[in-house]
Amino acid sequence: MRAAVTGALQYIPSGQEPKICAFSRSGLPLSARAINQKGVSGQYRPRFLTMDKVLELRKTGPLDFIKSILPLLLNDMKYAYYEAYYQTKKRSYCSHAVL
């Protein structure tokens, strides 16, 4: 630590900081726990990583998480992000539109 020009303390990394690894006991990726403006009834419904899709994939043998599951999970994450982004932009646009 050192004092900045403003008098506030400023952290100077030493390069010896410990590494922190987030994990879950289930082995599944951790999900962020942000404020959910949708409430309980507005939970995201997966469109790619569905139970039907997992059952279909299991018919071909053991699942490979990296090859089979992760791409579907990432697609759901992207879809949820862009759906929320679009809804925000749509509300913003509609509130400024002159009808």
C-alpha positions as CSV (number, residue, x, y, z in Angstrom):
1,M,0.0,0.0,0.0
2,R,1.1,3.5,-0.6
3,A,-0.6,6.9,-0.2
4,A,-1.9,8.3,-3.4
5,V,-1.8,12.0,-4.3
6,T,-5.3,12.4,-2.9
7,G,-4.1,10.9,0.5
8,A,-6.1,7.7,-0.1
9,L,-4.4,4.4,0.2
10,Q,-3.5,2.7,-3.1
11,Y,-2.9,-1.1,-3.4
12,I,0.3,-2.1,-5.2
13,P,0.2,-5.8,-6.2
14,S,3.3,-7.8,-5.1
15,G,2.8,-10.7,-7.6
16,Q,2.5,-13.1,-4.6
17,E,-1.2,-12.8,-4.2
18,P,-3.0,-16.1,-3.7
19,K,-5.1,-17.5,-6.5
20,I,-8.8,-17.9,-5.8
21,C,-10.7,-20.6,-7.7
22,A,-14.5,-20.6,-7.6
23,F,-16.1,-24.1,-7.8
24,S,-19.2,-25.9,-6.9
25,R,-19.5,-29.3,-5.2
26,S,-21.8,-30.5,-7.9
27,G,-19.2,-29.8,-10.6
28,L,-21.6,-27.6,-12.5
29,P,-20.5,-24.1,-13.5
30,L,-21.4,-21.4,-10.9
31,S,-24.1,-19.0,-11.9
32,A,-24.1,-15.4,-11.0
33,R,-26.4,-14.3,-8.2
34,A,-27.3,-10.8,-9.4
35,I,-30.5,-9.0,-8.6
36,N,-33.3,-10.7,-10.5
37,Q,-35.7,-8.0,-11.7
38,K,-38.0,-10.7,-13.2
39,G,-38.9,-12.2,-9.9
40,V,-39.4,-15.9,-9.3
41,S,-42.0,-16.4,-12.0
42,G,-39.8,-14.8,-14.7
43,Q,-37.0,-17.4,-14.6
44,Y,-35.2,-18.1,-17.8
45,R,-36.3,-21.3,-19.6
46,P,-33.5,-23.0,-21.5
47,R,-33.7,-23.2,-25.2
48,F,-30.6,-25.2,-26.0
49,L,-29.6,-27.2,-22.9
50,T,-33.0,-28.8,-22.3
51,M,-33.8,-32.1,-20.6
52,D,-35.0,-33.5,-23.9
53,K,-31.6,-32.6,-25.5
54,V,-29.6,-34.2,-22.7
55,L,-31.7,-37.4,-22.9
56,E,-31.1,-37.4,-26.7
57,L,-27.4,-37.0,-26.2
58,R,-27.3,-39.8,-23.6
59,K,-28.6,-42.2,-26.1
60,T,-25.2,-42.1,-27.9
61,G,-23.2,-43.0,-24.8
62,P,-21.5,-41.2,-22.0
63,L,-21.7,-37.4,-22.1
64,D,-18.6,-35.3,-22.7
65,F,-19.2,-32.1,-20.8
66,I,-16.8,-30.0,-22.9
67,K,-18.0,-31.3,-26.3
68,S,-21.7,-31.9,-25.6
69,I,-23.0,-29.8,-22.7
70,L,-20.8,-26.7,-22.5
71,P,-21.7,-25.4,-26.1
72,L,-25.4,-25.7,-25.3
73,L,-24.9,-24.0,-21.9
74,L,-23.0,-21.2,-23.6
75,N,-25.7,-20.8,-26.2
76,D,-28.3,-20.5,-23.4
77,M,-26.2,-17.9,-21.7
78,K,-25.8,-15.8,-24.8
79,Y,-29.5,-16.1,-25.6
80,A,-30.4,-14.9,-22.1
81,Y,-28.0,-12.0,-22.3
82,Y,-29.2,-10.8,-25.7
83,E,-32.8,-11.3,-24.8
84,A,-32.4,-9.1,-21.7
85,Y,-30.3,-6.6,-23.7
86,Y,-33.0,-6.4,-26.4
87,Q,-35.8,-6.0,-23.8
88,T,-33.9,-3.2,-22.1
89,K,-33.3,-1.4,-25.4
90,K,-36.9,-1.9,-26.5
91,R,-38.2,-0.4,-23.3
92,S,-35.8,2.5,-23.7
93,Y,-36.7,3.1,-27.3
94,C,-40.4,2.9,-26.6
95,S,-40.2,5.3,-23.7
96,H,-38.6,7.9,-26.0
97,A,-40.8,7.3,-29.1
98,V,-43.2,10.0,-30.2
99,L,-46.5,8.4,-31.3
